[in-house]
């Protein structure tokens, strides 16, 4: 477990450690707001777009092998980020990092599912897996602020090098080889449709901040993203060996859990990105001060995942997921009503509610999705769940940046937090129908 969790830790750390560094990177590299968004979203775009490919490769070639490939790609591309001379080079290296992350994450969940077949043990393992995200999320802003304020922003990428090396060595030594399924073909047309859809959606949202929502380029991009999604569904209906069998999507726990993940990532990561820019650009916080300001929201996530995993044995996952989403909605609604001039301690309370609620729901949602998938499609189920989550993150960040650019900081922050509130409420309503009642979530499609 430590080896698998270390890989996931590295992926999440790279997201949270960058949040406080992005404004500084933008100033030093003279990047536009769109360029700043691409430094963040370029990684998420490739990550989300290639997760299904990573899951299919893991099911076909063995999850441990693909996981190790991902660690190598991620670590080398982190070195490229640290050495980037300009914005274009940094965005390119971030794209490569996203590819490495897309190979790491599906394998991490599939390897845990393989190691812990019993539902109760698996729930605890997923709780610890989620707590790695909490630890990375809480350490990231502080570590990022400290590094940016002392040795410079390039060190937020250098920090990945020893973590990646340790993860690779631990995996090769302690994680058992995974079974292969050589008959599982890779559905390349479907993979291309997913990549195109995610790329078009993210690019359109990013450009909306510069061009406006009614600009023909933006409207056309969003329309083509919808066409790509339709092409993916059509391809999966016709393919002999689909990347994501549609039978899986007919499973209410699996499909519903994937949508819940999209909604809470949209709300939470949109909040973190918007808050980071608001603290630095409007309140004049330094990178380190911004990390400290965000710390309450992310520090609680490490405890919420573990607590949720333990409580699930008594209550089942449904009430925990619903409660977490309602708590997150309460936090963002409070910020939307309070506005941007509110005293920081009250904003910290709102952020903490959102952070705790999101992580509290993560364990139950993850266990539900993975428990609903046949073992042969563990990588595909993990890829689907994390694809929707990363689409949610990319959309939340892109929408937040666009709102700040078009509506101004005051109105933009209010609208962004209101949108996050609606996402949390939608996730709570969906959880009542999609998360099975009872103490375990082992439904099969």
C-alpha positions as CSV (number, residue, x, y, z in Angstrom):
1,X,0.0,0.0,0.0
2,X,2.7,2.7,0.8
3,X,4.1,2.3,-2.8
4,X,0.7,2.7,-4.4
5,X,-0.3,5.6,-2.2
6,X,3.0,7.3,-2.8
7,X,2.3,7.5,-6.6
8,X,-1.2,9.0,-5.9
9,X,0.4,11.4,-3.4
10,X,2.8,12.7,-6.0
11,X,0.0,13.3,-8.5
12,X,-2.2,15.3,-6.1
13,X,0.8,17.2,-4.6
14,X,1.7,18.4,-8.1
15,X,-1.8,20.0,-8.3
16,X,-2.0,21.6,-4.9
17,X,1.6,22.7,-4.7
18,X,1.2,24.6,-7.9
19,X,-1.9,26.6,-6.9
20,X,0.0,29.1,-4.9
21,X,2.9,29.2,-7.3
22,X,0.9,29.9,-10.5
23,X,0.6,33.7,-10.0
24,X,4.4,34.0,-9.4
25,X,5.1,31.8,-12.4
26,X,2.8,34.0,-14.5
27,X,4.7,37.1,-13.4
28,X,8.2,35.7,-14.0
29,X,7.4,34.2,-17.3
30,X,5.1,37.1,-18.3
31,X,2.2,34.8,-19.0
32,X,-1.3,36.0,-19.7
33,X,-4.3,34.9,-17.7
34,X,-5.0,32.3,-20.4
35,X,-1.4,31.2,-20.1
36,X,-1.7,30.8,-16.4
37,X,-4.9,28.7,-16.8
38,X,-3.1,26.5,-19.3
39,X,-0.2,25.9,-16.9
40,X,-2.9,24.5,-14.5
41,X,-5.3,23.0,-17.0
42,X,-2.9,21.6,-19.6
43,X,-1.9,19.0,-17.0
44,X,-5.5,18.3,-16.1
45,X,-6.5,18.1,-19.7
46,X,-4.1,15.4,-20.6
47,X,-4.6,13.7,-17.3
48,X,-8.4,13.5,-17.9
49,X,-8.1,12.7,-21.6
50,X,-5.8,9.7,-21.2
51,X,-7.1,8.1,-18.1
52,X,-9.2,5.7,-20.0
53,X,-6.2,4.8,-22.1
54,X,-4.2,4.2,-18.9
55,X,-6.9,2.1,-17.4
56,X,-7.2,0.0,-20.6
57,X,-3.4,-0.5,-20.8
58,X,-3.4,-1.5,-17.1
59,X,-6.1,-4.2,-17.7
60,X,-4.3,-5.4,-20.8
61,X,-0.6,-5.3,-19.8
62,X,-0.8,-5.5,-16.0
63,X,-1.6,-2.6,-13.7
64,X,1.8,-2.7,-11.9
65,X,3.7,-2.4,-15.1
66,X,1.7,0.6,-16.4
67,X,1.8,2.2,-13.0
68,X,5.6,2.1,-13.1
69,X,5.7,3.5,-16.6
70,X,3.6,6.4,-15.3
71,X,5.9,7.1,-12.4
72,X,8.9,7.3,-14.8
73,X,7.1,9.6,-17.3
74,X,5.8,11.8,-14.5
75,X,9.2,12.1,-12.8
76,X,11.1,12.9,-16.0
77,X,8.6,15.5,-17.1
78,X,8.7,17.2,-13.7
79,X,12.4,17.7,-14.4
80,X,11.4,19.3,-17.7
81,X,9.0,21.6,-15.9
82,X,11.8,22.7,-13.5
83,X,14.0,23.6,-16.4
84,X,11.4,25.3,-18.6
85,X,12.7,28.6,-20.0
86,X,9.3,30.1,-21.0
87,X,5.5,29.6,-20.8
88,X,5.3,27.4,-23.9
89,X,8.0,25.0,-22.6
90,X,6.4,24.8,-19.2
91,X,2.9,24.0,-20.7
92,X,4.5,21.3,-22.8
93,X,6.2,19.7,-19.9
94,X,3.0,19.9,-17.9
95,X,1.2,18.0,-20.7
96,X,3.8,15.3,-20.3
97,X,3.2,15.2,-16.6
98,X,-0.5,14.8,-17.2
99,X,0.2,11.7,-19.3
100,X,2.3,10.2,-16.5
101,X,-0.5,10.9,-14.0
102,X,-3.0,9.2,-16.4
103,X,-0.9,6.0,-16.2
104,X,-0.5,6.2,-12.4
105,X,-4.0,6.8,-11.0
106,X,-6.0,4.0,-12.6
107,X,-3.3,1.5,-11.6
108,X,-3.2,2.8,-8.0
109,X,-6.9,2.0,-7.4
110,X,-6.8,-1.2,-9.4
111,X,-3.8,-2.4,-7.4
112,X,-5.6,-1.6,-4.1
113,X,-8.7,-3.5,-5.3
114,X,-6.4,-6.5,-6.2
115,X,-4.7,-6.4,-2.8
116,X,-7.9,-6.0,-0.7
117,X,-10.7,-8.1,-2.1
118,X,-12.8,-8.0,1.1
119,X,-15.3,-5.1,1.1
120,X,-14.5,-3.8,4.6
121,X,-10.7,-4.0,4.1
122,X,-11.1,-2.4,0.7
123,X,-13.1,0.5,2.2
124,X,-10.4,1.2,4.7
125,X,-7.7,0.9,2.0
126,X,-9.6,3.4,-0.1
127,X,-9.9,5.7,2.9
128,X,-6.2,5.7,3.3
129,X,-5.8,6.2,-0.4
130,X,-8.0,9.2,-0.1
131,X,-6.1,10.4,2.9
132,X,-3.0,10.6,0.8
133,X,-4.8,13.2,-1.3
134,X,-5.6,15.0,1.9
135,X,-2.0,15.0,3.1
136,X,-0.8,16.1,-0.3
137,X,-3.5,18.8,-0.4
138,X,-2.6,20.1,3.0
139,X,1.2,20.0,2.4
140,X,1.0,21.4,-1.1
141,X,0.0,25.0,-0.5
142,X,2.4,25.4,2.5
143,X,5.3,23.7,0.8
144,X,4.6,25.5,-2.4
145,X,4.5,28.9,-0.6
146,X,7.7,28.1,1.3
147,X,9.6,27.0,-1.8
148,X,8.4,30.0,-3.9
149,X,9.3,32.4,-1.2
150,X,12.7,31.0,-0.6
151,X,14.4,29.1,-3.4
152,X,11.9,29.9,-6.3
153,X,9.0,28.3,-8.1
154,X,11.1,25.8,-10.1
155,X,11.5,23.8,-6.9
156,X,7.8,23.0,-6.8
157,X,8.7,20.6,-9.6
158,X,12.1,19.5,-8.3
159,X,10.3,18.1,-5.2
160,X,8.7,15.4,-7.4
161,X,12.1,13.8,-8.3
162,X,12.9,12.1,-5.0
163,X,9.2,11.2,-4.4
164,X,9.0,9.6,-7.9
165,X,12.3,7.7,-7.4
166,X,11.2,6.3,-4.0
167,X,7.7,5.3,-5.4
168,X,9.3,3.4,-8.3
169,X,11.7,1.5,-6.1
170,X,9.0,0.6,-3.5
171,X,6.6,-0.6,-6.2
172,X,9.1,-2.8,-8.0
173,X,10.2,-4.3,-4.6
174,X,6.9,-4.7,-2.7
175,X,4.0,-4.7,-5.1
176,X,3.0,-8.1,-6.6
177,X,2.8,-8.3,-10.4
178,X,-0.7,-7.9,-11.8
179,X,-2.5,-10.3,-14.1
180,X,-2.6,-9.5,-17.7
181,X,-5.5,-9.7,-20.2
182,X,-3.9,-9.7,-23.6
183,X,-7.2,-10.3,-25.3
184,X,-8.3,-6.8,-24.2
185,X,-7.9,-4.7,-27.3
186,X,-7.3,-1.0,-27.1
187,X,-10.1,1.0,-28.7
188,X,-8.1,3.8,-30.2
189,X,-11.0,5.6,-31.9
190,X,-12.8,5.8,-28.6
191,X,-9.6,7.1,-26.9
192,X,-9.2,9.8,-29.5
193,X,-12.8,10.9,-29.0
194,X,-12.3,11.2,-25.3
195,X,-9.1,13.2,-25.7
196,X,-10.7,15.5,-28.3
197,X,-13.8,16.1,-26.1
198,X,-11.8,17.0,-23.0
199,X,-9.3,19.2,-25.0
200,X,-12.1,21.1,-26.7
201,X,-14.1,21.6,-23.6
202,X,-11.1,22.9,-21.6
203,X,-9.8,25.1,-24.4
204,X,-13.3,26.6,-24.9
205,X,-13.7,27.4,-21.2
206,X,-10.2,28.9,-21.1
207,X,-10.8,31.1,-24.2
208,X,-14.2,32.3,-22.9
209,X,-12.3,34.4,-20.3
210,X,-10.4,36.2,-23.1
211,X,-12.9,36.2,-25.9
212,X,-16.3,36.1,-24.2
213,X,-18.9,33.3,-23.9
214,X,-20.6,34.3,-27.2
215,X,-17.5,34.3,-29.3
216,X,-17.8,32.0,-32.3
217,X,-14.6,30.2,-31.4
218,X,-15.9,29.4,-27.9
219,X,-19.3,28.3,-29.1
220,X,-17.8,26.2,-31.9
221,X,-15.4,24.5,-29.4
222,X,-18.2,23.6,-27.0
223,X,-20.3,22.3,-29.9
224,X,-17.4,20.1,-31.1
225,X,-16.8,18.8,-27.5
226,X,-20.4,17.7,-27.5
227,X,-20.0,16.0,-30.9
228,X,-16.8,14.2,-29.6
229,X,-18.8,12.9,-26.6
230,X,-21.5,11.6,-28.9
231,X,-18.9,10.0,-31.1
232,X,-17.5,8.2,-28.1
233,X,-20.8,6.8,-27.1
234,X,-21.6,5.7,-30.7
235,X,-18.2,4.0,-31.0
236,X,-18.6,2.1,-27.7
237,X,-22.0,0.8,-29.0
238,X,-20.4,-0.6,-32.2
239,X,-16.9,-1.7,-31.0
240,X,-16.2,-5.4,-30.5
241,X,-13.9,-4.7,-27.6
242,X,-14.9,-1.3,-26.2
243,X,-12.7,0.8,-23.9
244,X,-15.6,1.2,-21.6
245,X,-18.4,-1.3,-22.1
246,X,-21.8,0.4,-22.0
247,X,-23.0,-2.3,-19.6
248,X,-20.9,-0.6,-17.0
249,X,-22.6,2.7,-17.5
250,X,-25.9,1.0,-16.9
251,X,-24.8,0.4,-13.4
252,X,-26.4,3.1,-11.3
253,X,-23.7,3.0,-8.6
254,X,-20.8,3.1,-11.1
255,X,-22.3,5.8,-13.4
256,X,-23.8,7.8,-10.6
257,X,-20.6,7.7,-8.6
258,X,-18.6,9.0,-11.6
259,X,-21.0,12.0,-12.0
260,X,-20.8,12.7,-8.2
261,X,-17.0,12.7,-8.5
262,X,-17.2,15.2,-11.4
263,X,-19.5,17.5,-9.4
264,X,-17.5,17.6,-6.1
265,X,-14.2,18.1,-8.0
266,X,-15.8,20.9,-10.0
267,X,-16.8,22.7,-6.8
268,X,-13.8,22.1,-4.6
269,X,-10.9,22.7,-7.1
270,X,-12.8,25.6,-8.6
271,X,-12.9,27.1,-5.1
272,X,-9.2,26.5,-4.4
273,X,-8.1,28.1,-7.7
274,X,-10.4,31.1,-7.4
275,X,-9.4,31.6,-3.7
276,X,-5.7,31.4,-4.6
277,X,-6.0,34.2,-7.2
278,X,-8.3,36.3,-5.0
279,X,-6.0,36.1,-2.0
280,X,-2.9,37.1,-4.0
281,X,-4.3,39.6,-6.5
282,X,-7.0,41.3,-4.3
283,X,-5.7,40.9,-0.8
284,X,-2.0,41.2,-1.6
285,X,-1.0,37.9,0.1
286,X,2.4,36.4,-0.8
287,X,2.7,32.9,-2.0
288,X,3.5,31.6,1.5
289,X,0.6,33.6,3.0
290,X,-1.7,32.2,0.4
291,X,-0.6,28.7,1.3
292,X,-1.3,29.4,5.0
293,X,-4.7,30.9,4.1
294,X,-5.7,27.8,2.1
295,X,-4.3,25.4,4.8
296,X,-7.6,25.0,6.8
297,X,-9.5,23.9,3.7
298,X,-7.1,21.2,2.7
299,X,-5.7,20.1,6.0
300,X,-9.1,18.6,7.1
301,X,-9.2,16.4,4.0
302,X,-6.7,13.9,5.4
303,X,-8.8,13.3,8.5
304,X,-12.2,13.2,6.6
305,X,-11.2,10.4,4.3
306,X,-10.0,8.1,7.1
307,X,-13.0,9.0,9.3
308,X,-15.4,8.2,6.4
309,X,-13.7,4.8,5.8
310,X,-14.1,3.9,9.4
311,X,-17.7,5.1,9.8
312,X,-18.8,3.2,6.6
313,X,-18.8,-0.1,8.4
314,X,-21.5,1.2,10.7
315,X,-23.6,3.5,8.5
316,X,-22.9,2.5,4.9
317,X,-21.6,4.9,2.4
318,X,-24.8,6.7,1.3
319,X,-25.4,8.9,4.4
320,X,-21.7,9.8,4.5
321,X,-21.6,10.9,0.9
322,X,-24.9,12.9,1.2
323,X,-23.7,14.6,4.4
324,X,-20.4,15.5,2.9
325,X,-22.0,17.1,-0.1
326,X,-24.5,19.1,2.0
327,X,-21.6,20.3,4.2
328,X,-19.7,21.4,1.1
329,X,-22.7,23.2,-0.3
330,X,-23.1,25.0,3.0
331,X,-19.5,26.2,2.9
332,X,-19.6,27.6,-0.6
333,X,-23.1,29.1,-0.2
334,X,-21.7,31.0,2.9
335,X,-18.9,32.4,0.8
336,X,-21.2,33.4,-2.1
337,X,-23.5,35.3,0.3
338,X,-20.7,36.8,2.4
339,X,-18.7,38.2,-0.6
340,X,-15.0,38.9,-1.0
341,X,-14.6,41.6,1.6
342,X,-15.5,39.2,4.5
343,X,-12.9,38.8,7.3
344,X,-10.6,35.9,6.6
345,X,-11.5,33.8,9.6
346,X,-15.1,33.5,8.3
347,X,-13.8,32.6,4.8
348,X,-11.6,30.0,6.4
349,X,-14.6,28.4,8.0
350,X,-16.4,28.2,4.7
351,X,-13.4,26.7,2.9
352,X,-12.9,24.2,5.7
353,X,-16.5,23.0,5.4
354,X,-16.1,22.5,1.6
355,X,-12.7,20.7,2.1
356,X,-14.0,18.3,4.8
357,X,-17.3,17.6,3.0
358,X,-15.5,16.8,-0.3
359,X,-13.0,14.4,1.3
360,X,-15.7,12.9,3.5
361,X,-17.6,11.9,0.4
362,X,-14.6,10.7,-1.6
363,X,-14.1,7.3,0.2
364,X,-17.7,6.2,-0.2
365,X,-17.9,7.3,-3.8
366,X,-14.6,5.6,-4.7
367,X,-15.7,2.3,-2.9
368,X,-19.0,2.4,-4.7
369,X,-17.6,2.8,-8.1
370,X,-14.9,0.2,-7.7
371,X,-17.2,-2.3,-6.0
372,X,-19.7,-2.0,-8.9
373,X,-17.0,-3.0,-11.5
374,X,-16.1,-6.6,-12.5
375,X,-12.5,-7.4,-11.6
376,X,-11.5,-7.6,-15.2
377,X,-12.5,-4.0,-15.7
378,X,-11.0,-2.6,-12.5
379,X,-8.7,-0.3,-14.5
380,X,-11.5,0.9,-16.7
381,X,-13.8,1.7,-13.7
382,X,-11.0,3.5,-12.0
383,X,-10.2,5.4,-15.2
384,X,-13.9,6.4,-15.7
385,X,-14.1,7.7,-12.1
386,X,-10.9,9.7,-12.3
387,X,-11.7,11.0,-15.8
388,X,-14.9,12.5,-14.7
389,X,-13.2,13.9,-11.6
390,X,-10.5,15.6,-13.6
391,X,-13.0,16.9,-16.1
392,X,-14.8,18.4,-13.1
393,X,-11.5,20.0,-11.9
394,X,-10.6,21.4,-15.3
395,X,-14.1,22.8,-15.7
396,X,-14.1,24.3,-12.2
397,X,-10.7,26.0,-12.7
398,X,-11.5,27.2,-16.2
399,X,-14.9,28.6,-15.2
400,X,-13.4,30.3,-12.1
401,X,-10.7,32.0,-14.2
402,X,-13.1,33.0,-16.9
403,X,-15.5,34.5,-14.4
404,X,-12.8,36.5,-12.7
405,X,-11.7,37.9,-16.1
406,X,-15.2,38.7,-17.4
407,X,-17.2,39.7,-14.3
408,X,-14.4,41.1,-12.1
409,X,-13.2,39.7,-8.8
410,X,-16.1,40.6,-6.6
411,X,-18.9,39.3,-8.8
412,X,-16.8,36.6,-10.3
413,X,-16.0,35.0,-6.9
414,X,-19.7,35.2,-5.9
415,X,-20.9,33.5,-9.1
416,X,-18.1,30.9,-8.9
417,X,-19.0,30.0,-5.3
418,X,-22.7,29.9,-6.2
419,X,-22.0,27.5,-9.1
420,X,-20.0,25.3,-6.7
421,X,-22.9,25.3,-4.3
422,X,-25.3,24.0,-7.0
423,X,-22.8,21.3,-7.9
424,X,-22.6,20.1,-4.3
425,X,-26.4,20.1,-4.0
426,X,-26.7,18.1,-7.3
427,X,-24.2,15.6,-6.0
428,X,-26.1,15.2,-2.7
429,X,-29.4,14.5,-4.6
430,X,-27.7,12.1,-6.9
431,X,-26.0,10.2,-4.1
432,X,-29.5,9.4,-2.6
433,X,-30.3,7.4,-5.7
434,X,-26.9,6.1,-6.9
435,X,-25.1,5.1,-3.7
436,X,-26.5,1.7,-2.4
437,X,-28.0,1.6,1.0
438,X,-26.5,-0.7,3.6
439,X,-23.0,-1.3,5.0
440,X,-21.3,-2.4,1.8
441,X,-21.3,-1.3,-1.8
442,X,-20.6,-4.4,-3.8
443,X,-23.3,-4.2,-6.5
444,X,-22.4,-5.4,-9.9
445,X,-23.8,-4.1,-13.2
